[in-house]
Amino acid sequence: MITAHYLHRLPADHDPDRIRHRAKASGPAWDATAELYFKGLLSNTLQGGAAS
């Protein structure tokens, strides 16, 4: 099993739709990976100062 975890703290005024668009665009690149049975692209955003 191979796992990767990346944590990027972005400025409060950063547009989260840019991240969502990038994940949606780059996710299919993993579809042809041999023996990849699961992939997850997760994000965590702050809403009013609390994680959601």
MOPAC internal coordinates of N, CA, C and O (Angstrom, degrees):
PM7 1SCF
backbone

  N    0.0000 0     0.00 0     0.00 0    0    0    0
  C    1.4368 1     0.00 0     0.00 0    1    0    0
  C    1.5209 1   108.51 1     0.00 0    2    1    0
  O    1.2310 1   121.19 1   -43.51 1    3    2    1
  N    1.3016 1   115.34 1   136.49 1    3    2    1
  C    1.4612 1   121.86 1   176.87 1    5    3    2
  C    1.5201 1   107.51 1  -117.72 1    6    5    3
  O    1.2310 1   120.82 1   -50.35 1    7    6    5
  N    1.3219 1   116.04 1   129.65 1    7    6    5
  C    1.4548 1   120.23 1   176.07 1    9    7    6
  C    1.5149 1   109.26 1  -128.64 1   10    9    7
  O    1.2310 1   121.35 1   -26.79 1   11   10    9
  N    1.2930 1   115.02 1   153.21 1   11   10    9
  C    1.4678 1   121.06 1   175.78 1   13   11   10
  C    1.5209 1   107.43 1  -141.08 1   14   13   11
  O    1.2310 1   121.10 1   -38.59 1   15   14   13
  N    1.3017 1   115.51 1   141.41 1   15   14   13
  C    1.4577 1   121.03 1   179.23 1   17   15   14
  C    1.5121 1   107.95 1  -136.31 1   18   17   15
  O    1.2310 1   120.81 1   -52.71 1   19   18   17
  N    1.3039 1   116.07 1   127.29 1   19   18   17
  C    1.4589 1   121.00 1   179.39 1   21   19   18
  C    1.5182 1   107.97 1  -126.10 1   22   21   19
  O    1.2310 1   120.89 1   -46.23 1   23   22   21
  N    1.3073 1   115.90 1   133.77 1   23   22   21
  C    1.4590 1   121.64 1   178.29 1   25   23   22
  C    1.5213 1   107.74 1  -119.45 1   26   25   23
  O    1.2310 1   120.96 1   -59.97 1   27   26   25
  N    1.2985 1   115.77 1   120.03 1   27   26   25
  C    1.4616 1   121.44 1   178.92 1   29   27   26
  C    1.5200 1   108.58 1  -124.61 1   30   29   27
  O    1.2310 1   120.67 1   -61.72 1   31   30   29
  N    1.2991 1   116.33 1   118.28 1   31   30   29
  C    1.4586 1   120.15 1   176.36 1   33   31   30
  C    1.5235 1   106.95 1   -92.88 1   34   33   31
  O    1.2310 1   121.21 1   -59.08 1   35   34   33
  N    1.3029 1   115.29 1   120.92 1   35   34   33
  C    1.4547 1   121.30 1  -176.26 1   37   35   34
  C    1.5201 1   110.08 1  -108.60 1   38   37   35
  O    1.2310 1   120.21 1   -21.84 1   39   38   37
  N    1.3346 1   117.20 1   158.16 1   39   38   37
  C    1.4599 1   120.04 1   177.95 1   41   39   38
  C    1.5368 1   110.94 1   -61.23 1   42   41   39
  O    1.2310 1   120.78 1   -26.83 1   43   42   41
  N    1.3100 1   116.11 1   153.17 1   43   42   41
  C    1.4658 1   121.08 1  -177.65 1   45   43   42
  C    1.5286 1   112.00 1   -60.58 1   46   45   43
  O    1.2310 1   120.08 1   152.32 1   47   46   45
  N    1.3127 1   117.44 1   -27.68 1   47   46   45
  C    1.4605 1   119.46 1  -178.21 1   49   47   46
  C    1.5332 1   113.32 1   -91.03 1   50   49   47
  O    1.2310 1   120.06 1  -172.75 1   51   50   49
  N    1.3278 1   117.50 1     7.25 1   51   50   49
  C    1.4636 1   121.24 1   179.11 1   53   51   50
  C    1.5265 1   109.72 1   -71.42 1   54   53   51
  O    1.2310 1   120.25 1   -44.88 1   55   54   53
  N    1.3155 1   117.12 1   135.12 1   55   54   53
  C    1.4552 1   122.35 1  -178.07 1   57   55   54
  C    1.5338 1   110.38 1   -76.10 1   58   57   55
  O    1.2310 1   119.25 1   -67.42 1   59   58   57
  N    1.3427 1   119.04 1   112.58 1   59   58   57
  C    1.4569 1   120.92 1  -178.53 1   61   59   58
  C    1.5286 1   112.86 1   -65.61 1   62   61   59
  O    1.2310 1   119.91 1   159.02 1   63   62   61
  N    1.3170 1   117.78 1   -20.98 1   63   62   61
  C    1.4668 1   120.08 1   177.92 1   65   63   62
  C    1.5227 1   111.51 1   -65.09 1   66   65   63
  O    1.2310 1   119.83 1   152.53 1   67   66   65
  N    1.3241 1   117.93 1   -27.47 1   67   66   65
  C    1.4678 1   120.53 1   176.04 1   69   67   66
  C    1.5210 1   110.38 1   -63.80 1   70   69   67
  O    1.2310 1   120.21 1   139.25 1   71   70   69
  N    1.3251 1   117.21 1   -40.75 1   71   70   69
  C    1.4604 1   121.86 1   178.99 1   73   71   70
  C    1.5259 1   110.04 1   -67.83 1   74   73   71
  O    1.2310 1   120.76 1   134.88 1   75   74   73
  N    1.3238 1   116.16 1   -45.12 1   75   74   73
  C    1.4721 1   120.20 1   179.43 1   77   75   74
  C    1.5253 1   110.97 1   -60.59 1   78   77   75
  O    1.2310 1   120.49 1   137.42 1   79   78   77
  N    1.3242 1   116.67 1   -42.58 1   79   78   77
  C    1.4635 1   120.98 1   179.04 1   81   79   78
  C    1.5315 1   110.82 1   -63.20 1   82   81   79
  O    1.2310 1   120.61 1   136.82 1   83   82   81
  N    1.3272 1   116.44 1   -43.18 1   83   82   81
  C    1.4720 1   119.81 1  -179.81 1   85   83   82
  C    1.5350 1   111.19 1   -63.96 1   86   85   83
  O    1.2310 1   120.24 1   137.74 1   87   86   85
  N    1.3276 1   117.15 1   -42.26 1   87   86   85
  C    1.4699 1   120.25 1   178.69 1   89   87   86
  C    1.5259 1   110.45 1   -64.45 1   90   89   87
  O    1.2310 1   120.67 1   138.15 1   91   90   89
  N    1.3218 1   116.33 1   -41.85 1   91   90   89
  C    1.4612 1   120.35 1   179.57 1   93   91   90
  C    1.5242 1   111.44 1   -65.15 1   94   93   91
  O    1.2310 1   120.48 1   144.22 1   95   94   93
  N    1.3288 1   116.70 1   -35.78 1   95   94   93
  C    1.4655 1   121.21 1  -179.08 1   97   95   94
  C    1.5275 1   111.92 1   -76.92 1   98   97   95
  O    1.2310 1   119.76 1   142.48 1   99   98   97
  N    1.3313 1   118.06 1   -37.52 1   99   98   97
  C    1.4707 1   120.49 1  -175.45 1  101   99   98
  C    1.5291 1   113.37 1   -89.62 1  102  101   99
  O    1.2310 1   119.50 1   160.14 1  103  102  101
  N    1.3124 1   118.56 1   -19.86 1  103  102  101
  C    1.4642 1   122.10 1  -179.23 1  105  103  102
  C    1.5184 1   114.10 1   -55.36 1  106  105  103
  O    1.2310 1   119.16 1   133.59 1  107  106  105
  N    1.3427 1   119.21 1   -46.41 1  107  106  105
  C    1.4644 1   120.17 1  -178.99 1  109  107  106
  C    1.5311 1   114.29 1   -61.45 1  110  109  107
  O    1.2310 1   119.73 1   160.36 1  111  110  109
  N    1.3179 1   118.11 1   -19.64 1  111  110  109
  C    1.4675 1   120.48 1   177.95 1  113  111  110
  C    1.5274 1   111.07 1   -61.79 1  114  113  111
  O    1.2310 1   120.03 1   156.28 1  115  114  113
  N    1.3187 1   117.55 1   -23.72 1  115  114  113
  C    1.4656 1   122.15 1  -179.78 1  117  115  114
  C    1.5229 1   112.60 1   -86.70 1  118  117  115
  O    1.2310 1   119.73 1   169.56 1  119  118  117
  N    1.3290 1   118.13 1   -10.44 1  119  118  117
  C    1.4600 1   121.32 1  -175.71 1  121  119  118
  C    1.5240 1   113.84 1   -60.65 1  122  121  119
  O    1.2310 1   119.74 1   148.04 1  123  122  121
  N    1.3102 1   118.11 1   -31.96 1  123  122  121
  C    1.4640 1   121.83 1  -177.67 1  125  123  122
  C    1.5297 1   112.90 1   -90.10 1  126  125  123
  O    1.2310 1   119.67 1  -175.35 1  127  126  125
  N    1.3131 1   118.24 1     4.65 1  127  126  125
  C    1.4600 1   121.80 1  -179.20 1  129  127  126
  C    1.5299 1   110.17 1   -71.01 1  130  129  127
  O    1.2310 1   121.20 1   -56.73 1  131  130  129
  N    1.3218 1   115.32 1   123.27 1  131  130  129
  C    1.4694 1   120.33 1  -177.89 1  133  131  130
  C    1.5268 1   110.91 1   -61.51 1  134  133  131
  O    1.2310 1   120.99 1   -41.86 1  135  134  133
  N    1.3067 1   115.72 1   138.14 1  135  134  133
  C    1.4674 1   124.48 1   176.01 1  137  135  134
  C    1.5285 1   113.86 1    59.61 1  138  137  135
  O    1.2310 1   120.27 1  -157.29 1  139  138  137
  N    1.3131 1   117.09 1    22.71 1  139  138  137
  C    1.4643 1   120.34 1   173.05 1  141  139  138
  C    1.5215 1   106.97 1   -90.77 1  142  141  139
  O    1.2310 1   120.64 1   -66.79 1  143  142  141
  N    1.3205 1   116.39 1   113.21 1  143  142  141
  C    1.4541 1   121.00 1  -175.62 1  145  143  142
  C    1.5240 1   112.80 1  -102.68 1  146  145  143
  O    1.2310 1   120.27 1   164.44 1  147  146  145
  N    1.3039 1   117.09 1   -15.56 1  147  146  145
  C    1.4599 1   121.19 1  -179.34 1  149  147  146
  C    1.5120 1   108.95 1  -151.93 1  150  149  147
  O    1.2310 1   120.81 1   -41.72 1  151  150  149
  N    1.3103 1   116.06 1   138.28 1  151  150  149
  C    1.4612 1   120.77 1   171.43 1  153  151  150
  C    1.5224 1   107.30 1  -137.54 1  154  153  151
  O    1.2310 1   121.03 1   -33.12 1  155  154  153
  N    1.2925 1   115.63 1   146.88 1  155  154  153
  C    1.4541 1   120.69 1   178.46 1  157  155  154
  C    1.5129 1   109.81 1  -140.23 1  158  157  155
  O    1.2310 1   121.09 1   -51.66 1  159  158  157
  N    1.2915 1   115.53 1   128.34 1  159  158  157
  C    1.4570 1   121.67 1   174.43 1  161  159  158
  C    1.5255 1   105.70 1  -116.76 1  162  161  159
  O    1.2310 1   120.50 1   -71.09 1  163  162  161
  N    1.3139 1   116.65 1   108.91 1  163  162  161
  C    1.4564 1   122.02 1  -172.75 1  165  163  162
  C    1.5122 1   110.69 1  -113.60 1  166  165  163
  O    1.2310 1   121.05 1   -29.31 1  167  166  165
  N    1.3189 1   115.60 1   150.69 1  167  166  165
  C    1.4595 1   120.11 1   174.22 1  169  167  166
  C    1.5175 1   109.17 1  -140.27 1  170  169  167
  O    1.2310 1   121.11 1   -23.89 1  171  170  169
  N    1.2887 1   115.49 1   156.11 1  171  170  169
  C    1.4547 1   123.21 1   179.15 1  173  171  170
  C    1.5201 1   106.77 1  -130.80 1  174  173  171
  O    1.2310 1   120.25 1   -54.22 1  175  174  173
  N    1.3137 1   117.13 1   125.78 1  175  174  173
  C    1.4561 1   120.55 1   179.97 1  177  175  174
  C    1.5245 1   110.06 1  -120.45 1  178  177  175
  O    1.2310 1   121.07 1   -23.98 1  179  178  177
  N    1.2932 1   115.56 1   156.02 1  179  178  177
  C    1.4592 1   120.96 1   176.97 1  181  179  178
  C    1.5259 1   109.65 1   -96.47 1  182  181  179
  O    1.2310 1   120.93 1   -46.73 1  183  182  181
  N    1.2984 1   115.83 1   133.27 1  183  182  181
  C    1.4555 1   122.30 1   176.61 1  185  183  182
  C    1.5324 1   107.32 1  -121.92 1  186  185  183
  O    1.2310 1   120.22 1   -72.42 1  187  186  185
  N    1.2974 1   117.19 1   107.58 1  187  186  185
  C    1.4630 1   119.31 1  -179.96 1  189  187  186
  C    1.5060 1   113.11 1    64.84 1  190  189  187
  O    1.2310 1   119.77 1  -150.03 1  191  190  189
  N    1.3403 1   118.05 1    29.97 1  191  190  189
  C    1.4514 1   122.10 1   177.70 1  193  191  190
  C    1.5148 1   114.53 1    89.92 1  194  193  191
  O    1.2310 1   120.01 1   176.68 1  195  194  193
  N    1.3461 1   117.59 1    -3.32 1  195  194  193
  C    1.4639 1   120.67 1   179.37 1  197  195  194
  C    1.5197 1   109.95 1  -118.72 1  198  197  195
  O    1.2310 1   120.48 1   -39.17 1  199  198  197
  N    1.3188 1   116.68 1   140.83 1  199  198  197
  C    1.4588 1   120.73 1   178.89 1  201  199  198
  C    1.5136 1   110.28 1   -64.80 1  202  201  199
  O    1.2310 1   121.30 1   -37.08 1  203  202  201
  N    1.3357 1   115.11 1   142.92 1  203  202  201
  C    1.4704 1   119.38 1   177.76 1  205  203  202
  C    1.5077 1   109.71 1  -133.52 1  206  205  203
  O    1.2310 1   120.10 1   180.00 1  207  206  205

